[in-house]
Amino acid sequence: MTTVQQLRPTGRAAIPARPRVAPLLGPGFVAAIAYIDPGNVATNLTAGATSGYLLVWVVVAASLVAVLVQFQAAKLGAATGKSLPQLSRERFPRWASRALWVQAEVVVLATDVAEFVGAAIGMRLLFGMPVGLAAVVTGVLSLLMLELRRRGRTRRLELVSAAALLTVGAGFLYNLYAVGHQSATAALHGLTPRLDGTESVLLAMGIVGATVMPHAVYLHSAIVRTGGRPAEAARRSPALIRRALRIDCGAALGLATVVNVSMIALGAGLHEASGGGWTGDIVAAHSELLTRVGGGAALLFSIALLASGLSSSGVGTLAGDVVMDGFLARRIPVRLRRLLTITPAVLALLFGAPLTGLLIASQVVLSLGVPVALLLLVWFCRDRALMGSLVNAPLTTRVAATAGAAVAAVGCALPLLLLA
């Protein structure tokens, strides 16, 4: 049975004096998949269709916070050799770690719903399947995704995650070009922080809530590599470890940022091309692309959505494994976990639940887990006794705490506004 500890190399060979950067890269791309999941697609397309380029600055700002957050998570794992849930179990009372586990499992379940629904929509659009059959096929494919991490190795998952990120990006960038109706001036103007009415405020909060993902924080802290035993690697080459983590997080999340901005721009262009008739619905977007651009654009849109859902579902399952093993020191087989977490989504699809409503509801639940993960992360990364040479500088702690507090405030307020 795979364990969280097996997610890291455990060989006892001596650490090279100057470990290379390249072997340390990859985990950032697994985490980045969480930032282009179907929840992001739905939120960004709607934002572009209803507000144009107005909220581009929100995507960029939220993505910068995400880079900082994931860098902190990776650094925590590199310095300690333990995941954020493991450290929480070791340092908090038993009742607290159990409470943290419950909220993290709810977050993972909500994430799975969004990812599974998105993949099922992509399957339905791509092959014309009924929703029920699409749900069953998606479930089978998501179980096959688990084979990418057999015997605890994540390199294949990292490569597939990078390929999925490029596939989703290519699909949206092509459609962006094919649809047209873009304005470079308006896009640049969208980098200026501003809002316009209650709807734009709600959308901005939705973008932030769909961008900083707590399950990606838990996962990234567990799969980061250091080229050897964490404490020794950090002590021998702290500058190189920091550099590798910055490159990994910056490259992966930078690409995810480009993809998210392209989603907003595509939403704005498609809304303009439809004469204002299309307002952001994912299924209707496929029809609009088919009618106004052609079958190729609609096909790439479906493939991108399917790749987004399937790849992020694999990440969600792995995150759930990390959460249970970390907070409780207990495990269940990952295939059984996958079957349990996709059951609510499969039932919802089989009984005809509204797809857009499911995606929105999942984001509401997900936003509630953001404050917890960020608070734990900042708290541990400031501890010199724990982090050693990779401890946060005081300025980094202040910036991370401020950014985390802002995102947490948005996460807490979003459900109240959506459910009001």
C-alpha positions as CSV (number, residue, x, y, z in Angstrom):
1,M,0.0,0.0,0.0
2,T,1.3,3.4,-0.9
3,T,2.2,5.7,1.9
4,V,2.8,9.5,2.1
5,Q,6.4,8.8,3.0
6,Q,6.7,6.8,-0.2
7,L,5.8,9.9,-2.1
8,R,9.4,11.1,-1.5
9,P,12.7,9.4,-2.4
10,T,13.9,7.5,0.7
11,G,17.2,6.2,-0.4
12,R,20.1,6.5,2.0
13,A,22.8,7.5,-0.4
14,A,24.8,10.6,0.5
15,I,23.5,13.9,-0.8
16,P,25.7,15.5,-3.4
17,A,27.3,18.7,-2.3
18,R,25.7,20.5,-5.2
19,P,22.4,18.8,-6.1
20,R,21.1,19.8,-9.5
21,V,18.0,21.9,-10.0
22,A,16.3,19.8,-12.7
23,P,15.5,16.7,-10.6
24,L,13.8,18.9,-8.0
25,L,11.3,20.3,-10.6
26,G,7.9,18.8,-11.2
27,P,5.7,18.9,-8.1
28,G,4.7,22.5,-8.9
29,F,2.9,21.3,-12.1
30,V,0.9,18.8,-10.1
31,A,-0.2,21.6,-7.7
32,A,-0.9,23.9,-10.7
33,I,-3.5,21.6,-12.1
34,A,-5.7,22.6,-9.2
35,Y,-5.6,26.2,-10.5
36,I,-7.2,25.3,-13.9
37,D,-9.8,22.9,-12.8
38,P,-13.4,23.1,-14.0
39,G,-14.4,25.5,-11.2
40,N,-11.9,28.0,-12.6
41,V,-13.2,27.4,-16.1
42,A,-16.8,28.2,-15.1
43,T,-15.8,31.2,-13.0
44,N,-13.5,32.8,-15.5
45,L,-15.7,32.3,-18.5
46,T,-18.6,33.8,-16.6
47,A,-16.5,36.7,-15.6
48,G,-15.4,37.4,-19.1
49,A,-18.9,37.1,-20.5
50,T,-20.5,39.4,-18.0
51,S,-17.7,41.8,-17.1
52,G,-15.3,41.7,-20.1
53,Y,-11.7,42.3,-19.1
54,L,-12.7,44.1,-15.9
55,L,-11.4,41.3,-13.6
56,V,-8.2,40.4,-15.3
57,W,-6.3,42.1,-12.4
58,V,-8.1,39.8,-9.9
59,V,-6.8,36.7,-11.7
60,V,-3.3,38.1,-11.8
61,A,-3.3,39.2,-8.1
62,A,-4.8,35.9,-7.0
63,S,-2.3,34.0,-9.0
64,L,0.6,35.9,-7.4
65,V,-0.8,35.0,-4.0
66,A,-1.0,31.4,-5.2
67,V,2.7,31.4,-6.2
68,L,3.6,32.6,-2.7
69,V,1.3,30.1,-1.0
70,Q,2.6,27.1,-3.0
71,F,6.2,28.2,-2.6
72,Q,5.6,28.2,1.2
73,A,4.0,24.7,1.0
74,A,6.9,23.3,-1.0
75,K,9.5,24.9,1.3
76,L,7.8,23.4,4.3
77,G,8.0,20.0,2.8
78,A,11.6,20.5,1.7
79,A,12.7,21.7,5.1
80,T,10.9,19.0,7.2
81,G,10.3,16.0,5.0
82,K,6.8,16.0,6.3
83,S,3.5,17.3,4.9
84,L,1.4,20.1,6.4
85,P,-1.2,17.5,7.8
86,Q,1.6,15.4,9.3
87,L,3.1,18.4,11.1
88,S,-0.3,19.4,12.4
89,R,-0.9,16.0,13.8
90,E,2.4,16.0,15.6
91,R,2.1,19.5,17.1
92,F,-1.6,19.8,17.9
93,P,-3.9,17.9,20.4
94,R,-5.6,14.8,19.0
95,W,-9.0,16.5,19.0
96,A,-7.6,19.4,16.9
97,S,-6.0,17.2,14.3
98,R,-9.3,15.2,14.0
99,A,-11.2,18.4,13.5
100,L,-8.7,19.6,10.9
101,W,-9.0,16.2,9.1
102,V,-12.8,16.6,8.9
103,Q,-12.7,20.0,7.3
104,A,-9.9,18.9,5.0
105,E,-11.9,15.9,3.9
106,V,-15.0,18.1,3.2
107,V,-12.7,20.4,1.1
108,V,-11.4,17.4,-0.9
109,L,-14.9,16.1,-1.5
110,A,-16.1,19.5,-2.8
111,T,-13.0,19.6,-5.0
112,D,-13.8,16.2,-6.4
113,V,-17.4,17.2,-7.2
114,A,-16.2,20.2,-9.3
115,E,-13.5,18.2,-11.1
116,F,-15.7,15.2,-11.7
117,V,-18.6,17.3,-13.0
118,G,-16.3,19.2,-15.3
119,A,-14.8,16.0,-16.7
120,A,-18.3,14.5,-17.2
121,I,-19.4,17.7,-19.1
122,G,-16.3,17.4,-21.3
123,M,-17.0,13.7,-22.0
124,R,-20.6,14.5,-22.8
125,L,-19.7,17.4,-25.2
126,L,-16.9,15.4,-26.8
127,F,-18.8,12.1,-27.5
128,G,-22.4,13.2,-27.2
129,M,-23.0,10.8,-24.3
130,P,-26.0,11.1,-22.0
131,V,-25.0,12.6,-18.7
132,G,-25.4,9.4,-16.8
133,L,-23.1,7.4,-19.1
134,A,-20.6,10.3,-19.1
135,A,-20.5,10.1,-15.3
136,V,-19.8,6.4,-15.3
137,V,-17.1,6.6,-18.0
138,T,-15.5,9.5,-16.2
139,G,-15.4,7.5,-13.0
140,V,-13.6,4.7,-14.8
141,L,-11.1,7.0,-16.3
142,S,-10.5,8.7,-13.0
143,L,-9.7,5.4,-11.4
144,L,-7.2,4.7,-14.2
145,M,-5.5,8.0,-13.5
146,L,-4.4,6.5,-10.1
147,E,-2.1,4.1,-12.0
148,L,0.1,7.1,-12.7
149,R,1.4,6.9,-9.1
150,R,1.9,3.2,-8.6
151,R,4.5,2.3,-6.0
152,G,4.4,5.9,-4.7
153,R,6.3,7.4,-7.6
154,T,5.0,10.8,-8.8
155,R,7.2,11.6,-11.7
156,R,4.7,10.1,-14.2
157,L,1.9,12.1,-12.5
158,E,4.1,15.2,-12.8
159,L,4.7,14.7,-16.5
160,V,1.0,14.0,-17.2
161,S,0.0,17.1,-15.2
162,A,2.4,19.2,-17.2
163,A,1.0,17.8,-20.4
164,A,-2.6,18.4,-19.2
165,L,-1.7,22.0,-18.3
166,L,-0.3,22.5,-21.8
167,T,-3.4,20.8,-23.4
168,V,-5.8,23.0,-21.5
169,G,-3.8,26.1,-22.3
170,A,-3.5,25.2,-26.0
171,G,-7.2,24.6,-26.3
172,F,-8.2,27.9,-24.7
173,L,-5.5,29.9,-26.5
174,Y,-6.6,28.5,-29.9
175,N,-10.2,29.3,-29.2
176,L,-9.2,32.8,-28.1
177,Y,-7.6,33.3,-31.5
178,A,-10.4,31.6,-33.4
179,V,-13.2,33.5,-31.8
180,G,-11.4,36.9,-32.1
181,H,-13.3,40.0,-30.9
182,Q,-10.4,40.8,-28.6
183,S,-9.0,44.1,-27.5
184,A,-5.4,44.4,-26.3
185,T,-6.1,47.9,-25.0
186,A,-9.1,46.6,-22.9
187,A,-7.1,43.7,-21.7
188,L,-4.3,45.9,-20.5
189,H,-6.8,48.2,-18.9
190,G,-8.2,45.2,-17.1
191,L,-4.9,45.1,-15.1
192,T,-6.0,48.3,-13.3
193,P,-7.7,47.3,-10.0
194,R,-11.4,48.4,-10.2
195,L,-14.8,46.9,-9.7
196,D,-18.2,47.8,-11.1
197,G,-21.2,46.9,-9.0
198,T,-22.3,44.0,-6.9
199,E,-22.0,41.4,-9.6
200,S,-18.4,42.2,-10.4
201,V,-17.6,42.0,-6.6
202,L,-19.2,38.6,-6.4
203,L,-17.3,37.4,-9.5
204,A,-14.0,38.8,-8.1
205,M,-14.6,36.9,-4.9
206,G,-15.4,33.7,-6.9
207,I,-12.2,34.0,-8.9
208,V,-10.2,34.3,-5.7
209,G,-12.0,31.5,-4.1
210,A,-11.4,29.3,-7.1
211,T,-7.7,30.2,-7.3
212,V,-6.1,29.5,-3.9
213,M,-6.8,25.9,-3.3
214,P,-6.3,24.3,0.1
215,H,-6.0,20.8,-1.1
216,A,-3.1,21.9,-3.4
217,V,-1.3,23.3,-0.3
218,Y,-1.6,20.0,1.6
219,L,-0.5,18.0,-1.5
220,H,2.4,20.2,-2.5
221,S,3.9,19.9,1.0
222,A,3.9,16.1,0.6
223,I,5.4,15.6,-2.8
224,V,8.2,18.1,-3.0
225,R,11.6,16.6,-3.6
226,T,15.0,17.8,-2.2
227,G,17.5,15.4,-3.8
228,G,18.0,13.5,-0.5
229,R,17.2,13.8,3.2
230,P,15.3,17.1,3.6
231,A,17.2,18.5,6.6
232,E,20.6,17.7,5.1
233,A,19.7,19.0,1.7
234,A,18.4,22.3,3.1
235,R,21.5,22.7,5.3
236,R,24.0,22.0,2.5
237,S,22.4,24.0,-0.3
238,P,19.5,26.2,1.0
239,A,20.0,28.7,-1.8
240,L,19.7,26.0,-4.4
241,I,16.7,24.5,-2.8
242,R,15.0,27.9,-2.7
243,R,15.9,28.5,-6.3
244,A,14.5,25.2,-7.5
245,L,11.3,25.7,-5.6
246,R,10.9,29.2,-7.0
247,I,11.5,28.0,-10.6
248,D,9.1,25.1,-10.2
249,C,6.3,27.2,-8.6
250,G,6.9,30.2,-10.9
251,A,6.9,28.2,-14.1
252,A,3.9,26.0,-13.3
253,L,1.7,28.7,-11.8
254,G,2.8,31.3,-14.3
255,L,1.5,29.0,-17.1
256,A,-1.7,28.5,-15.1
257,T,-2.1,32.2,-14.8
258,V,-1.8,32.6,-18.6
259,V,-4.5,29.9,-19.0
260,N,-6.8,31.6,-16.6
261,V,-6.4,35.0,-18.2
262,S,-7.1,33.4,-21.6
263,M,-10.4,32.0,-20.2
264,I,-11.5,35.5,-19.2
265,A,-10.5,36.8,-22.6
266,L,-12.3,34.0,-24.4
267,G,-15.4,34.6,-22.3
268,A,-15.3,38.3,-23.3
269,G,-14.7,37.5,-27.0
270,L,-17.4,34.8,-27.2
271,H,-19.9,37.1,-25.5
272,E,-19.1,39.8,-28.1
273,A,-19.3,37.4,-31.0
274,S,-22.7,36.2,-29.9
275,G,-24.1,39.7,-29.7
276,G,-24.5,39.4,-26.0
277,G,-26.6,36.2,-26.2
278,W,-24.0,34.0,-24.4
279,T,-23.5,34.8,-20.7
280,G,-20.9,32.2,-19.6
281,D,-22.6,28.8,-19.4
282,I,-20.1,26.0,-20.1
283,V,-22.4,23.8,-22.1
284,A,-23.7,26.7,-24.1
285,A,-20.1,27.8,-24.8
286,H,-19.6,24.6,-26.8
287,S,-22.7,25.2,-28.9
288,E,-21.6,28.8,-29.5
289,L,-18.2,27.8,-30.6
290,L,-19.6,25.1,-32.9
291,T,-22.0,27.5,-34.5
292,R,-19.8,30.6,-34.8
293,V,-16.3,29.2,-35.2
294,G,-16.5,25.6,-36.3
295,G,-16.1,22.0,-35.2
296,G,-12.4,22.3,-34.5
297,A,-12.8,25.0,-31.9
298,A,-15.7,23.1,-30.2
299,L,-13.6,19.9,-30.2
300,L,-10.6,21.6,-28.6
301,F,-12.9,23.2,-26.0
302,S,-14.3,19.8,-25.1
303,I,-10.8,18.2,-24.9
304,A,-9.5,21.1,-22.7
305,L,-12.4,20.7,-20.3
306,L,-12.0,16.9,-20.2
307,A,-8.3,17.3,-19.6
308,S,-8.9,19.8,-16.9
309,G,-11.4,17.6,-15.1
310,L,-9.6,14.3,-15.3
311,S,-6.1,15.6,-14.4
312,S,-7.4,17.7,-11.4
313,S,-9.5,14.7,-10.2
314,G,-6.3,12.7,-9.9
315,V,-4.7,15.5,-8.0
316,G,-7.8,15.6,-5.7
317,T,-7.6,11.9,-4.9
318,L,-3.9,12.2,-4.1
319,A,-4.6,15.2,-1.9
320,G,-7.2,13.2,0.0
321,D,-4.7,10.4,0.6
322,V,-2.2,12.9,2.0
323,V,-4.9,14.5,4.2
324,M,-6.0,11.2,5.9
325,D,-2.5,9.8,6.3
326,G,-1.3,13.1,7.7
327,F,-4.0,14.1,10.1
328,L,-4.9,10.6,11.3
329,A,-2.0,8.4,10.4
330,R,-4.5,6.1,8.8
331,R,-5.2,5.1,5.2
332,I,-7.7,3.4,3.0
333,P,-6.9,2.0,-0.5
334,V,-6.8,4.9,-3.0
335,R,-9.2,3.2,-5.4
336,L,-11.8,2.8,-2.6
337,R,-11.3,6.5,-1.6
338,R,-11.8,7.5,-5.2
339,L,-15.1,5.5,-5.4
340,L,-16.3,7.1,-2.2
341,T,-15.5,10.6,-3.2
342,I,-17.0,10.4,-6.7
343,T,-20.2,8.8,-5.6
344,P,-22.0,12.1,-4.6
345,A,-21.1,13.6,-8.0
346,V,-22.2,10.5,-9.9
347,L,-25.5,10.4,-8.1
348,A,-26.1,14.2,-8.7
349,L,-25.4,13.8,-12.4
350,L,-27.6,10.7,-12.7
351,F,-30.5,12.4,-11.0
352,G,-30.2,15.5,-13.2
353,A,-28.8,18.1,-10.8
354,P,-28.0,21.4,-12.5
355,L,-24.4,21.3,-13.6
356,T,-23.6,25.0,-13.1
357,G,-25.2,24.9,-9.7
358,L,-23.0,22.0,-8.7
359,L,-19.9,23.8,-9.7
360,I,-20.9,27.0,-7.8
361,A,-21.9,25.0,-4.7
362,S,-18.5,23.2,-4.7
363,Q,-16.7,26.5,-4.8
364,V,-18.7,27.7,-1.8
365,V,-17.6,24.7,0.3
366,L,-14.1,24.9,-1.0
367,S,-13.7,28.5,0.0
368,L,-14.3,27.6,3.7
369,G,-11.2,25.5,3.8
370,V,-8.9,28.3,2.6
371,P,-8.4,30.2,5.9
372,V,-7.4,27.0,7.8
373,A,-4.7,25.8,5.3
374,L,-3.2,29.3,5.0
375,L,-3.1,29.9,8.8
376,L,-1.3,26.6,9.4
377,L,1.1,27.2,6.6
378,V,2.2,30.7,7.7
379,W,2.4,29.5,11.3
380,F,4.8,26.6,10.6
381,C,7.0,28.5,8.0
382,R,7.8,31.1,10.6
383,D,9.2,28.6,13.0
384,R,13.1,28.6,12.8
385,A,13.4,25.4,14.9
386,L,11.2,23.6,12.4
387,M,12.3,25.2,9.1
388,G,16.0,25.6,9.8
389,S,17.8,27.5,7.0
390,L,14.5,27.6,4.9
391,V,12.6,29.6,7.6
392,N,10.7,32.6,6.3
393,A,12.3,36.0,6.6
394,P,10.2,38.3,8.8
395,L,9.1,40.3,5.7
396,T,8.1,37.1,3.9
397,T,6.0,36.1,6.9
398,R,4.3,39.5,7.0
399,V,3.5,39.4,3.3
400,A,2.3,35.9,3.4
401,A,0.2,36.6,6.5
402,T,-1.3,39.7,4.9
403,A,-2.1,37.9,1.6
404,G,-3.4,34.9,3.5
405,A,-5.7,37.1,5.6
406,A,-7.1,38.8,2.5
407,V,-7.8,35.5,0.8
408,A,-9.2,34.1,3.9
409,A,-11.6,37.0,4.3
410,V,-12.7,36.6,0.7
411,G,-13.2,32.9,1.3
412,C,-15.3,33.4,4.4
413,A,-17.4,36.2,2.8
414,L,-18.1,34.3,-0.5
415,P,-20.5,31.7,0.9
416,L,-22.5,34.4,2.6
417,L,-22.9,36.4,-0.6
418,L,-23.6,33.4,-2.8
419,L,-26.2,32.0,-0.4
420,A,-27.8,35.4,0.5
